[in-house]
């Protein structure tokens, strides 16, 4: 199982369902090769993060979080 995870391509999001900016952001986060992986500072400057940096997602997070 571990070999399958290591050798398989990283998962990706379906673009019709998600914006291209979000798909690119997730792809950068899921990069398997450490030498190609973007650091956190660069991720904070990604167009998706910059576009939504002032968004309050707390209501959305509460709505999707399972109730205890």
Predicted model as a PDB file, atoms N, CA, C, CB and O in Angstrom, pLDDT in the B-factor column:
MODEL        1                                                                  
ATOM      1  N   UNK A   1       0.820  -1.186   0.000  1.00 80.00           N  
ATOM      2  CA  UNK A   1       0.000   0.000   0.000  1.00 80.00           C  
ATOM      3  C   UNK A   1       0.870   1.259   0.000  1.00 80.00           C  
ATOM      4  CB  UNK A   1      -0.936  -0.007   1.203  1.00 80.00           C  
ATOM      5  O   UNK A   1       0.607   2.198  -0.751  1.00 80.00           O  
ATOM      6  N   UNK A   2       1.895   1.275   0.836  1.00 87.00           N  
ATOM      7  CA  UNK A   2       2.770   2.441   0.900  1.00 87.00           C  
ATOM      8  C   UNK A   2       3.458   2.676  -0.441  1.00 87.00           C  
ATOM      9  CB  UNK A   2       3.815   2.266   2.009  1.00 87.00           C  
ATOM     10  O   UNK A   2       3.609   3.819  -0.872  1.00 87.00           O  
ATOM     11  N   UNK A   3       3.870   1.606  -1.093  1.00 89.00           N  
ATOM     12  CA  UNK A   3       4.509   1.732  -2.408  1.00 89.00           C  
ATOM     13  C   UNK A   3       3.547   2.346  -3.422  1.00 89.00           C  
ATOM     14  CB  UNK A   3       4.997   0.356  -2.907  1.00 89.00           C  
ATOM     15  O   UNK A   3       3.949   3.169  -4.244  1.00 89.00           O  
ATOM     16  N   UNK A   4       2.293   1.950  -3.365  1.00 86.00           N  
ATOM     17  CA  UNK A   4       1.283   2.503  -4.266  1.00 86.00           C  
ATOM     18  C   UNK A   4       1.132   4.008  -4.054  1.00 86.00           C  
ATOM     19  CB  UNK A   4      -0.068   1.799  -4.054  1.00 86.00           C  
ATOM     20  O   UNK A   4       1.023   4.769  -5.016  1.00 86.00           O  
ATOM     21  N   UNK A   5       1.126   4.427  -2.806  1.00 85.00           N  
ATOM     22  CA  UNK A   5       1.010   5.856  -2.491  1.00 85.00           C  
ATOM     23  C   UNK A   5       2.214   6.617  -3.017  1.00 85.00           C  
ATOM     24  CB  UNK A   5       0.872   6.070  -0.973  1.00 85.00           C  
ATOM     25  O   UNK A   5       2.069   7.689  -3.605  1.00 85.00           O  
ATOM     26  N   UNK A   6       3.388   6.070  -2.809  1.00 85.00           N  
ATOM     27  CA  UNK A   6       4.618   6.742  -3.229  1.00 85.00           C  
ATOM     28  C   UNK A   6       4.745   6.794  -4.745  1.00 85.00           C  
ATOM     29  CB  UNK A   6       5.828   6.039  -2.636  1.00 85.00           C  
ATOM     30  O   UNK A   6       5.146   7.818  -5.299  1.00 85.00           O  
ATOM     31  N   UNK A   7       4.409   5.707  -5.416  1.00 89.00           N  
ATOM     32  CA  UNK A   7       4.618   5.604  -6.856  1.00 89.00           C  
ATOM     33  C   UNK A   7       3.492   6.202  -7.706  1.00 89.00           C  
ATOM     34  CB  UNK A   7       4.792   4.174  -7.219  1.00 89.00           C  
ATOM     35  O   UNK A   7       3.721   6.567  -8.859  1.00 89.00           O  
ATOM     36  N   UNK A   8       2.305   6.305  -7.162  1.00 91.00           N  
ATOM     37  CA  UNK A   8       1.169   6.842  -7.931  1.00 91.00           C  
ATOM     38  C   UNK A   8       1.245   8.359  -8.018  1.00 91.00           C  
ATOM     39  CB  UNK A   8      -0.170   6.418  -7.293  1.00 91.00           C  
ATOM     40  O   UNK A   8       1.830   9.006  -7.149  1.00 91.00           O  
ATOM     41  N   UNK A   9       0.657   8.924  -9.062  1.00 90.00           N  
ATOM     42  CA  UNK A   9       0.612  10.389  -9.146  1.00 90.00           C  
ATOM     43  C   UNK A   9      -0.230  10.966  -8.006  1.00 90.00           C  
ATOM     44  CB  UNK A   9       0.040  10.839 -10.514  1.00 90.00           C  
ATOM     45  O   UNK A   9      -1.124  10.301  -7.482  1.00 90.00           O  
ATOM     46  N   UNK A  10       0.061  12.183  -7.641  1.00 89.00           N  
ATOM     47  CA  UNK A  10      -0.713  12.860  -6.592  1.00 89.00           C  
ATOM     48  C   UNK A  10      -2.159  13.026  -7.054  1.00 89.00           C  
ATOM     49  CB  UNK A  10      -0.087  14.246  -6.242  1.00 89.00           C  
ATOM     50  O   UNK A  10      -2.414  13.195  -8.246  1.00 89.00           O  
ATOM     51  N   UNK A  11      -3.098  12.980  -6.124  1.00 89.00           N  
ATOM     52  CA  UNK A  11      -4.499  13.186  -6.514  1.00 89.00           C  
ATOM     53  C   UNK A  11      -4.721  14.611  -6.995  1.00 89.00           C  
ATOM     54  CB  UNK A  11      -5.440  12.875  -5.339  1.00 89.00           C  
ATOM     55  O   UNK A  11      -3.938  15.509  -6.685  1.00 89.00           O  
ATOM     56  N   UNK A  12      -5.784  14.813  -7.748  1.00 89.00           N  
ATOM     57  CA  UNK A  12      -6.109  16.154  -8.226  1.00 89.00           C  
ATOM     58  C   UNK A  12      -7.607  16.380  -8.110  1.00 89.00           C  
ATOM     59  CB  UNK A  12      -5.637  16.354  -9.689  1.00 89.00           C  
ATOM     60  O   UNK A  12      -8.387  15.432  -8.010  1.00 89.00           O  
ATOM     61  N   UNK A  13      -7.991  17.629  -8.125  1.00 89.00           N  
ATOM     62  CA  UNK A  13      -9.402  17.994  -8.029  1.00 89.00           C  
ATOM     63  C   UNK A  13     -10.014  18.103  -9.422  1.00 89.00           C  
ATOM     64  CB  UNK A  13      -9.570  19.322  -7.263  1.00 89.00           C  
ATOM     65  O   UNK A  13      -9.324  18.463 -10.375  1.00 89.00           O  
ATOM     66  N   UNK A  14     -11.297  17.797  -9.546  1.00 86.00           N  
ATOM     67  CA  UNK A  14     -11.971  17.969 -10.844  1.00 86.00           C  
ATOM     68  C   UNK A  14     -12.204  19.451 -11.124  1.00 86.00           C  
ATOM     69  CB  UNK A  14     -13.320  17.198 -10.872  1.00 86.00           C  
ATOM     70  O   UNK A  14     -12.885  20.129 -10.355  1.00 86.00           O  
ATOM     71  N   UNK A  15     -11.645  19.952 -12.218  1.00 79.00           N  
ATOM     72  CA  UNK A  15     -11.739  21.385 -12.523  1.00 79.00           C  
ATOM     73  C   UNK A  15     -13.148  21.903 -12.755  1.00 79.00           C  
ATOM     74  CB  UNK A  15     -10.930  21.682 -13.719  1.00 79.00           C  
ATOM     75  O   UNK A  15     -13.428  23.037 -12.366  1.00 79.00           O  
ATOM     76  N   UNK A  16     -14.037  21.159 -13.351  1.00 87.00           N  
ATOM     77  CA  UNK A  16     -15.365  21.768 -13.507  1.00 87.00           C  
ATOM     78  C   UNK A  16     -16.036  22.065 -12.163  1.00 87.00           C  
ATOM     79  CB  UNK A  16     -16.260  20.852 -14.329  1.00 87.00           C  
ATOM     80  O   UNK A  16     -16.877  22.957 -12.055  1.00 87.00           O  
ATOM     81  N   UNK A  17     -15.646  21.303 -11.153  1.00 91.00           N  
ATOM     82  CA  UNK A  17     -16.266  21.471  -9.838  1.00 91.00           C  
ATOM     83  C   UNK A  17     -15.559  22.538  -8.999  1.00 91.00           C  
ATOM     84  CB  UNK A  17     -16.264  20.144  -9.090  1.00 91.00           C  
ATOM     85  O   UNK A  17     -16.185  23.161  -8.142  1.00 91.00           O  
ATOM     86  N   UNK A  18     -14.277  22.753  -9.235  1.00 90.00           N  
ATOM     87  CA  UNK A  18     -13.476  23.699  -8.466  1.00 90.00           C  
ATOM     88  C   UNK A  18     -12.790  24.677  -9.408  1.00 90.00           C  
ATOM     89  CB  UNK A  18     -12.435  22.961  -7.598  1.00 90.00           C  
ATOM     90  O   UNK A  18     -12.538  24.358 -10.570  1.00 90.00           O  
ATOM     91  N   UNK A  19     -12.492  25.859  -8.907  1.00 91.00           N  
ATOM     92  CA  UNK A  19     -11.857  26.878  -9.745  1.00 91.00           C  
ATOM     93  C   UNK A  19     -10.435  26.447 -10.121  1.00 91.00           C  
ATOM     94  CB  UNK A  19     -11.832  28.245  -9.015  1.00 91.00           C  
ATOM     95  O   UNK A  19      -9.799  25.682  -9.395  1.00 91.00           O  
ATOM     96  N   UNK A  20      -9.947  26.943 -11.255  1.00 93.00           N  
ATOM     97  CA  UNK A  20      -8.568  26.621 -11.653  1.00 93.00           C  
ATOM     98  C   UNK A  20      -7.546  27.062 -10.595  1.00 93.00           C  
ATOM     99  CB  UNK A  20      -8.240  27.287 -12.995  1.00 93.00           C  
ATOM    100  O   UNK A  20      -6.554  26.372 -10.362  1.00 93.00           O  
ATOM    101  N   UNK A  21      -7.797  28.220  -9.955  1.00 93.00           N  
ATOM    102  CA  UNK A  21      -6.872  28.701  -8.926  1.00 93.00           C  
ATOM    103  C   UNK A  21      -6.813  27.744  -7.745  1.00 93.00           C  
ATOM    104  CB  UNK A  21      -7.285  30.094  -8.447  1.00 93.00           C  
ATOM    105  O   UNK A  21      -5.735  27.461  -7.222  1.00 93.00           O  
ATOM    106  N   UNK A  22      -7.974  27.244  -7.325  1.00 92.00           N  
ATOM    107  CA  UNK A  22      -8.004  26.315  -6.195  1.00 92.00           C  
ATOM    108  C   UNK A  22      -7.345  24.986  -6.575  1.00 92.00           C  
ATOM    109  CB  UNK A  22      -9.457  26.078  -5.728  1.00 92.00           C  
ATOM    110  O   UNK A  22      -6.596  24.418  -5.781  1.00 92.00           O  
ATOM    111  N   UNK A  23      -7.619  24.493  -7.774  1.00 93.00           N  
ATOM    112  CA  UNK A  23      -6.995  23.252  -8.242  1.00 93.00           C  
ATOM    113  C   UNK A  23      -5.481  23.380  -8.270  1.00 93.00           C  
ATOM    114  CB  UNK A  23      -7.514  22.880  -9.636  1.00 93.00           C  
ATOM    115  O   UNK A  23      -4.770  22.453  -7.881  1.00 93.00           O  
ATOM    116  N   UNK A  24      -4.985  24.518  -8.725  1.00 95.00           N  
ATOM    117  CA  UNK A  24      -3.544  24.740  -8.765  1.00 95.00           C  
ATOM    118  C   UNK A  24      -2.968  24.794  -7.354  1.00 95.00           C  
ATOM    119  CB  UNK A  24      -3.221  26.035  -9.520  1.00 95.00           C  
ATOM    120  O   UNK A  24      -1.912  24.215  -7.098  1.00 95.00           O  
ATOM    121  N   UNK A  25      -3.647  25.481  -6.436  1.00 95.00           N  
ATOM    122  CA  UNK A  25      -3.197  25.578  -5.045  1.00 95.00           C  
ATOM    123  C   UNK A  25      -3.102  24.184  -4.417  1.00 95.00           C  
ATOM    124  CB  UNK A  25      -4.157  26.473  -4.223  1.00 95.00           C  
ATOM    125  O   UNK A  25      -2.096  23.858  -3.788  1.00 95.00           O  
ATOM    126  N   UNK A  26      -4.131  23.370  -4.583  1.00 94.00           N  
ATOM    127  CA  UNK A  26      -4.136  22.023  -4.023  1.00 94.00           C  
ATOM    128  C   UNK A  26      -3.036  21.186  -4.667  1.00 94.00           C  
ATOM    129  CB  UNK A  26      -5.513  21.353  -4.222  1.00 94.00           C  
ATOM    130  O   UNK A  26      -2.351  20.433  -3.975  1.00 94.00           O  
ATOM    131  N   UNK A  27      -2.858  21.305  -5.967  1.00 94.00           N  
ATOM    132  CA  UNK A  27      -1.799  20.555  -6.653  1.00 94.00           C  
ATOM    133  C   UNK A  27      -0.421  20.913  -6.091  1.00 94.00           C  
ATOM    134  CB  UNK A  27      -1.841  20.834  -8.171  1.00 94.00           C  
ATOM    135  O   UNK A  27       0.424  20.037  -5.907  1.00 94.00           O  
ATOM    136  N   UNK A  28      -0.203  22.181  -5.822  1.00 95.00           N  
ATOM    137  CA  UNK A  28       1.074  22.593  -5.239  1.00 95.00           C  
ATOM    138  C   UNK A  28       1.254  22.010  -3.843  1.00 95.00           C  
ATOM    139  CB  UNK A  28       1.169  24.120  -5.186  1.00 95.00           C  
ATOM    140  O   UNK A  28       2.358  21.609  -3.474  1.00 95.00           O  
ATOM    141  N   UNK A  29       0.190  21.964  -3.076  1.00 93.00           N  
ATOM    142  CA  UNK A  29       0.250  21.403  -1.718  1.00 93.00           C  
ATOM    143  C   UNK A  29       0.508  19.900  -1.725  1.00 93.00           C  
ATOM    144  CB  UNK A  29      -1.048  21.692  -0.974  1.00 93.00           C  
ATOM    145  O   UNK A  29       1.126  19.376  -0.799  1.00 93.00           O  
ATOM    146  N   UNK A  30       0.046  19.207  -2.753  1.00 93.00           N  
ATOM    147  CA  UNK A  30       0.155  17.752  -2.806  1.00 93.00           C  
ATOM    148  C   UNK A  30       1.365  17.252  -3.585  1.00 93.00           C  
ATOM    149  CB  UNK A  30      -1.082  17.182  -3.408  1.00 93.00           C  
ATOM    150  O   UNK A  30       1.486  16.055  -3.844  1.00 93.00           O  
ATOM    151  N   UNK A  31       2.246  18.150  -3.955  1.00 92.00           N  
ATOM    152  CA  UNK A  31       3.454  17.760  -4.691  1.00 92.00           C  
ATOM    153  C   UNK A  31       4.265  16.775  -3.855  1.00 92.00           C  
ATOM    154  CB  UNK A  31       4.314  19.007  -5.054  1.00 92.00           C  
ATOM    155  O   UNK A  31       4.602  17.074  -2.709  1.00 92.00           O  
ATOM    156  N   UNK A  32       4.580  15.619  -4.404  1.00 89.00           N  
ATOM    157  CA  UNK A  32       5.264  14.559  -3.657  1.00 89.00           C  
ATOM    158  C   UNK A  32       6.774  14.765  -3.565  1.00 89.00           C  
ATOM    159  CB  UNK A  32       4.983  13.225  -4.297  1.00 89.00           C  
ATOM    160  O   UNK A  32       7.394  14.379  -2.574  1.00 89.00           O  
ATOM    161  N   UNK A  33       7.365  15.368  -4.588  1.00 89.00           N  
ATOM    162  CA  UNK A  33       8.815  15.548  -4.598  1.00 89.00           C  
ATOM    163  C   UNK A  33       9.170  16.781  -3.777  1.00 89.00           C  
ATOM    164  CB  UNK A  33       9.354  15.680  -6.051  1.00 89.00           C  
ATOM    165  O   UNK A  33       8.806  17.900  -4.137  1.00 89.00           O  
ATOM    166  N   UNK A  34       9.873  16.574  -2.688  1.00 88.00           N  
ATOM    167  CA  UNK A  34      10.187  17.681  -1.778  1.00 88.00           C  
ATOM    168  C   UNK A  34      10.974  18.794  -2.458  1.00 88.00           C  
ATOM    169  CB  UNK A  34      10.968  17.166  -0.588  1.00 88.00           C  
ATOM    170  O   UNK A  34      10.804  19.969  -2.134  1.00 88.00           O  
ATOM    171  N   UNK A  35      11.833  18.424  -3.398  1.00 92.00           N  
ATOM    172  CA  UNK A  35      12.632  19.453  -4.077  1.00 92.00           C  
ATOM    173  C   UNK A  35      11.790  20.311  -5.018  1.00 92.00           C  
ATOM    174  CB  UNK A  35      13.767  18.801  -4.858  1.00 92.00           C  
ATOM    175  O   UNK A  35      12.221  21.394  -5.414  1.00 92.00           O  
ATOM    176  N   UNK A  36      10.598  19.844  -5.379  1.00 90.00           N  
ATOM    177  CA  UNK A  36       9.696  20.602  -6.247  1.00 90.00           C  
ATOM    178  C   UNK A  36       8.539  21.246  -5.466  1.00 90.00           C  
ATOM    179  CB  UNK A  36       9.139  19.688  -7.334  1.00 90.00           C  
ATOM    180  O   UNK A  36       7.793  22.057  -6.016  1.00 90.00           O  
ATOM    181  N   UNK A  37       8.396  20.890  -4.210  1.00 91.00           N  
ATOM    182  CA  UNK A  37       7.289  21.359  -3.387  1.00 91.00           C  
ATOM    183  C   UNK A  37       7.466  22.840  -3.038  1.00 91.00           C  
ATOM    184  CB  UNK A  37       7.178  20.515  -2.105  1.00 91.00           C  
ATOM    185  O   UNK A  37       8.569  23.287  -2.725  1.00 91.00           O  
ATOM    186  N   UNK A  38       6.394  23.569  -3.093  1.00 93.00           N  
ATOM    187  CA  UNK A  38       6.395  24.997  -2.775  1.00 93.00           C  
ATOM    188  C   UNK A  38       6.403  25.160  -1.259  1.00 93.00           C  
ATOM    189  CB  UNK A  38       5.160  25.721  -3.408  1.00 93.00           C  
ATOM    190  O   UNK A  38       5.752  24.400  -0.542  1.00 93.00           O  
ATOM    191  N   UNK A  39       7.147  26.158  -0.776  1.00 94.00           N  
ATOM    192  CA  UNK A  39       7.175  26.370   0.671  1.00 94.00           C  
ATOM    193  C   UNK A  39       5.950  27.174   1.128  1.00 94.00           C  
ATOM    194  CB  UNK A  39       8.475  27.097   1.082  1.00 94.00           C  
ATOM    195  O   UNK A  39       5.224  27.738   0.310  1.00 94.00           O  
ATOM    196  N   UNK A  40       5.740  27.214   2.420  1.00 93.00           N  
ATOM    197  CA  UNK A  40       4.538  27.856   2.970  1.00 93.00           C  
ATOM    198  C   UNK A  40       4.478  29.346   2.655  1.00 93.00           C  
ATOM    199  CB  UNK A  40       4.483  27.655   4.474  1.00 93.00           C  
ATOM    200  O   UNK A  40       3.391  29.884   2.439  1.00 93.00           O  
ATOM    201  N   UNK A  41       5.596  30.005   2.624  1.00 94.00           N  
ATOM    202  CA  UNK A  41       5.609  31.442   2.309  1.00 94.00           C  
ATOM    203  C   UNK A  41       5.105  31.680   0.887  1.00 94.00           C  
ATOM    204  CB  UNK A  41       7.036  32.026   2.476  1.00 94.00           C  
ATOM    205  O   UNK A  41       4.321  32.597   0.642  1.00 94.00           O  
ATOM    206  N   UNK A  42       5.562  30.848  -0.043  1.00 95.00           N  
ATOM    207  CA  UNK A  42       5.097  30.975  -1.426  1.00 95.00           C  
ATOM    208  C   UNK A  42       3.618  30.629  -1.548  1.00 95.00           C  
ATOM    209  CB  UNK A  42       5.920  30.075  -2.348  1.00 95.00           C  
ATOM    210  O   UNK A  42       2.896  31.260  -2.319  1.00 95.00           O  
ATOM    211  N   UNK A  43       3.163  29.631  -0.791  1.00 95.00           N  
ATOM    212  CA  UNK A  43       1.736  29.281  -0.817  1.00 95.00           C  
ATOM    213  C   UNK A  43       0.874  30.441  -0.323  1.00 95.00           C  
ATOM    214  CB  UNK A  43       1.476  28.032   0.042  1.00 95.00           C  
ATOM    215  O   UNK A  43      -0.220  30.669  -0.840  1.00 95.00           O  
ATOM    216  N   UNK A  44       1.363  31.166   0.669  1.00 95.00           N  
ATOM    217  CA  UNK A  44       0.602  32.317   1.173  1.00 95.00           C  
ATOM    218  C   UNK A  44       0.484  33.426   0.134  1.00 95.00           C  
ATOM    219  CB  UNK A  44       1.256  32.866   2.435  1.00 95.00           C  
ATOM    220  O   UNK A  44      -0.411  34.266   0.221  1.00 95.00           O  
ATOM    221  N   UNK A  45       1.382  33.435  -0.849  1.00 96.00           N  
ATOM    222  CA  UNK A  45       1.311  34.415  -1.929  1.00 96.00           C  
ATOM    223  C   UNK A  45       0.586  33.906  -3.159  1.00 96.00           C  
ATOM    224  CB  UNK A  45       2.687  34.843  -2.312  1.00 96.00           C  
ATOM    225  O   UNK A  45       0.492  34.617  -4.158  1.00 96.00           O  
ATOM    226  N   UNK A  46       0.074  32.689  -3.103  1.00 96.00           N  
ATOM    227  CA  UNK A  46      -0.625  32.108  -4.247  1.00 96.00           C  
ATOM    228  C   UNK A  46      -1.883  32.917  -4.545  1.00 96.00           C  
ATOM    229  CB  UNK A  46      -0.983  30.622  -3.980  1.00 96.00           C  
ATOM    230  O   UNK A  46      -2.532  33.393  -3.614  1.00 96.00           O  
ATOM    231  N   UNK A  47      -2.245  33.087  -5.819  1.00 96.00           N  
ATOM    232  CA  UNK A  47      -3.431  33.882  -6.185  1.00 96.00           C  
ATOM    233  C   UNK A  47      -4.714  33.440  -5.473  1.00 96.00           C  
ATOM    234  CB  UNK A  47      -3.647  33.805  -7.677  1.00 96.00           C  
ATOM    235  O   UNK A  47      -5.544  34.286  -5.141  1.00 96.00           O  
ATOM    236  N   UNK A  48      -4.895  32.142  -5.233  1.00 94.00           N  
ATOM    237  CA  UNK A  48      -6.105  31.689  -4.533  1.00 94.00           C  
ATOM    238  C   UNK A  48      -6.147  32.217  -3.107  1.00 94.00           C  
ATOM    239  CB  UNK A  48      -6.177  30.158  -4.523  1.00 94.00           C  
ATOM    240  O   UNK A  48      -7.191  32.678  -2.645  1.00 94.00           O  
ATOM    241  N   UNK A  49      -5.019  32.153  -2.409  1.00 94.00           N  
ATOM    242  CA  UNK A  49      -4.956  32.624  -1.020  1.00 94.00           C  
ATOM    243  C   UNK A  49      -5.104  34.140  -0.968  1.00 94.00           C  
ATOM    244  CB  UNK A  49      -3.627  32.194  -0.356  1.00 94.00           C  
ATOM    245  O   UNK A  49      -5.841  34.670  -0.135  1.00 94.00           O  
ATOM    246  N   UNK A  50      -4.413  34.824  -1.846  1.00 95.00           N  
ATOM    247  CA  UNK A  50      -4.487  36.289  -1.874  1.00 95.00           C  
ATOM    248  C   UNK A  50      -5.919  36.749  -2.150  1.00 95.00           C  
ATOM    249  CB  UNK A  50      -3.527  36.860  -2.943  1.00 95.00           C  
ATOM    250  O   UNK A  50      -6.413  37.683  -1.517  1.00 95.00           O  
ATOM    251  N   UNK A  51      -6.571  36.093  -3.089  1.00 94.00           N  
ATOM    252  CA  UNK A  51      -7.943  36.459  -3.458  1.00 94.00           C  
ATOM    253  C   UNK A  51      -8.902  36.300  -2.277  1.00 94.00           C  
ATOM    254  CB  UNK A  51      -8.423  35.603  -4.637  1.00 94.00           C  
ATOM    255  O   UNK A  51      -9.852  37.071  -2.143  1.00 94.00           O  
ATOM    256  N   UNK A  52      -8.660  35.309  -1.427  1.00 90.00           N  
ATOM    257  CA  UNK A  52      -9.593  34.998  -0.338  1.00 90.00           C  
ATOM    258  C   UNK A  52      -9.034  35.296   1.051  1.00 90.00           C  
ATOM    259  CB  UNK A  52      -9.984  33.549  -0.409  1.00 90.00           C  
ATOM    260  O   UNK A  52      -9.573  34.819   2.050  1.00 90.00           O  
ATOM    261  N   UNK A  53      -7.973  36.071   1.122  1.00 90.00           N  
ATOM    262  CA  UNK A  53      -7.330  36.298   2.415  1.00 90.00           C  
ATOM    263  C   UNK A  53      -8.223  37.015   3.422  1.00 90.00           C  
ATOM    264  CB  UNK A  53      -6.074  37.089   2.218  1.00 90.00           C  
ATOM    265  O   UNK A  53      -8.022  36.861   4.626  1.00 90.00           O  
ATOM    266  N   UNK A  54      -9.180  37.777   2.975  1.00 90.00           N  
ATOM    267  CA  UNK A  54     -10.075  38.485   3.891  1.00 90.00           C  
ATOM    268  C   UNK A  54     -11.415  37.789   4.069  1.00 90.00           C  
ATOM    269  CB  UNK A  54     -10.304  39.885   3.400  1.00 90.00           C  
ATOM    270  O   UNK A  54     -12.323  38.340   4.690  1.00 90.00           O  
ATOM    271  N   UNK A  55     -11.544  36.581   3.528  1.00 88.00           N  
ATOM    272  CA  UNK A  55     -12.805  35.842   3.635  1.00 88.00           C  
ATOM    273  C   UNK A  55     -12.927  35.198   5.011  1.00 88.00           C  
ATOM    274  CB  UNK A  55     -12.902  34.768   2.530  1.00 88.00           C  
ATOM    275  O   UNK A  55     -11.953  34.679   5.556  1.00 88.00           O  
ATOM    276  N   UNK A  56     -14.130  35.238   5.558  1.00 87.00           N  
ATOM    277  CA  UNK A  56     -14.413  34.580   6.829  1.00 87.00           C  
ATOM    278  C   UNK A  56     -15.137  33.271   6.506  1.00 87.00           C  
ATOM    279  CB  UNK A  56     -15.275  35.503   7.787  1.00 87.00           C  
ATOM    280  O   UNK A  56     -16.292  33.278   6.080  1.00 87.00           O  
ATOM    281  N   UNK A  57     -14.452  32.162   6.712  1.00 83.00           N  
ATOM    282  CA  UNK A  57     -15.049  30.870   6.366  1.00 83.00           C  
ATOM    283  C   UNK A  57     -15.583  30.146   7.600  1.00 83.00           C  
ATOM    284  CB  UNK A  57     -14.025  29.991   5.652  1.00 83.00           C  
ATOM    285  O   UNK A  57     -15.895  28.957   7.528  1.00 83.00           O  
ATOM    286  N   UNK A  58     -15.690  30.838   8.718  1.00 85.00           N  
ATOM    287  CA  UNK A  58     -16.107  30.174   9.951  1.00 85.00           C  
ATOM    288  C   UNK A  58     -17.517  29.600   9.851  1.00 85.00           C  
ATOM    289  CB  UNK A  58     -16.032  31.146  11.113  1.00 85.00           C  
ATOM    290  O   UNK A  58     -17.760  28.499  10.344  1.00 85.00           O  
ATOM    291  N   UNK A  59     -18.450  30.311   9.228  1.00 82.00           N  
ATOM    292  CA  UNK A  59     -19.809  29.782   9.072  1.00 82.00           C  
ATOM    293  C   UNK A  59     -19.803  28.527   8.209  1.00 82.00           C  
ATOM    294  CB  UNK A  59     -20.736  30.844   8.453  1.00 82.00           C  
ATOM    295  O   UNK A  59     -20.455  27.535   8.537  1.00 82.00           O  
ATOM    296  N   UNK A  60     -19.069  28.577   7.115  1.00 76.00           N  
ATOM    297  CA  UNK A  60     -18.969  27.401   6.250  1.00 76.00           C  
ATOM    298  C   UNK A  60     -18.347  26.231   7.004  1.00 76.00           C  
ATOM    299  CB  UNK A  60     -18.141  27.723   4.992  1.00 76.00           C  
ATOM    300  O   UNK A  60     -18.831  25.104   6.902  1.00 76.00           O  
ATOM    301  N   UNK A  61     -17.291  26.483   7.752  1.00 80.00           N  
ATOM    302  CA  UNK A  61     -16.620  25.408   8.487  1.00 80.00           C  
ATOM    303  C   UNK A  61     -17.566  24.772   9.512  1.00 80.00           C  
ATOM    304  CB  UNK A  61     -15.358  25.947   9.190  1.00 80.00           C  
ATOM    305  O   UNK A  61     -17.566  23.554   9.684  1.00 80.00           O  
ATOM    306  N   UNK A  62     -18.352  25.580  10.177  1.00 82.00           N  
ATOM    307  CA  UNK A  62     -19.318  25.033  11.136  1.00 82.00           C  
ATOM    308  C   UNK A  62     -20.380  24.190  10.427  1.00 82.00           C  
ATOM    309  CB  UNK A  62     -19.989  26.172  11.927  1.00 82.00           C  
ATOM    310  O   UNK A  62     -20.846  23.191  10.975  1.00 82.00           O  
ATOM    311  N   UNK A  63     -20.757  24.583   9.231  1.00 82.00           N  
ATOM    312  CA  UNK A  63     -21.801  23.849   8.522  1.00 82.00           C  
ATOM    313  C   UNK A  63     -21.345  22.494   7.997  1.00 82.00           C  
ATOM    314  CB  UNK A  63     -22.305  24.673   7.384  1.00 82.00           C  
ATOM    315  O   UNK A  63     -22.159  21.583   7.848  1.00 82.00           O  
ATOM    316  N   UNK A  64     -20.056  22.351   7.717  1.00 78.00           N  
ATOM    317  CA  UNK A  64     -19.550  21.085   7.186  1.00 78.00           C  
ATOM    318  C   UNK A  64     -18.917  20.208   8.253  1.00 78.00           C  
ATOM    319  CB  UNK A  64     -18.548  21.351   6.099  1.00 78.00           C  
ATOM    320  O   UNK A  64     -18.648  19.031   8.013  1.00 78.00           O  
ATOM    321  N   UNK A  65     -18.681  20.765   9.408  1.00 77.00           N  
ATOM    322  CA  UNK A  65     -18.061  19.999  10.504  1.00 77.00           C  
ATOM    323  C   UNK A  65     -19.117  19.104  11.152  1.00 77.00           C  
ATOM    324  CB  UNK A  65     -17.420  20.955  11.571  1.00 77.00           C  
ATOM    325  O   UNK A  65     -20.213  19.563  11.473  1.00 77.00           O  
ATOM    326  N   UNK A  66     -18.788  17.837  11.341  1.00 72.00           N  
ATOM    327  CA  UNK A  66     -19.743  16.938  12.000  1.00 72.00           C  
ATOM    328  C   UNK A  66     -20.035  17.409  13.419  1.00 72.00           C  
ATOM    329  CB  UNK A  66     -19.204  15.495  12.023  1.00 72.00           C  
ATOM    330  O   UNK A  66     -19.130  17.817  14.147  1.00 72.00           O  
ATOM    331  N   UNK A  67     -21.274  17.351  13.795  1.00 67.00           N  
ATOM    332  CA  UNK A  67     -21.678  17.743  15.146  1.00 67.00           C  
ATOM    333  C   UNK A  67     -21.297  16.646  16.137  1.00 67.00           C  
ATOM    334  CB  UNK A  67     -23.204  18.027  15.207  1.00 67.00           C  
ATOM    335  O   UNK A  67     -21.398  15.457  15.836  1.00 67.00           O  
ATOM    336  N   UNK A  68     -20.865  17.057  17.300  1.00 65.00           N  
ATOM    337  CA  UNK A  68     -20.494  16.073  18.340  1.00 65.00           C  
ATOM    338  C   UNK A  68     -21.592  15.921  19.342  1.00 65.00           C  
ATOM    339  CB  UNK A  68     -19.208  16.479  19.051  1.00 65.00           C  
ATOM    340  O   UNK A  68     -21.462  15.142  20.286  1.00 65.00           O  
TER     341      UNK A  68                                                      
ENDMDL                                                                          
END                                                                             
